[in-house]
Amino acid sequence: MSETRYFRVTGTVQGVGFRAATQDKARELSLAGWVANRPDGDVELAARGPVSALDALAQWLGHGPANATVREVAETAVADDETLKPPFTVR
């Protein structure tokens, strides 16, 4: 069973390779979706896939890549978005 989740990550998450590293992790987990910078300095993403893979992504987002300093990860379950198809992309 697949589901879709929206994440918003705050902290030092822009200019540290966060989007590229998130894309790599999501593809490793075979997730569909996207990741993007927000104008306010946060990073947002939508991911679709098995619950176990989404849980693994959520755990990884809690620390992100080596140069990131994650302050908070807000996670929201949303209606399953079947339009999200692989590969996971950077916007």
Secondary structure, DSSP 4 states (H G I P E B T S, - for coil): -EEEEEEEEEEE-SSSSHHHHHHHHHHHTT-EEEEEE-TTS-EEEEEEEEHHHHHHHHHHHTT-STT-EEEEEEEEEE---TT--SSPEE-
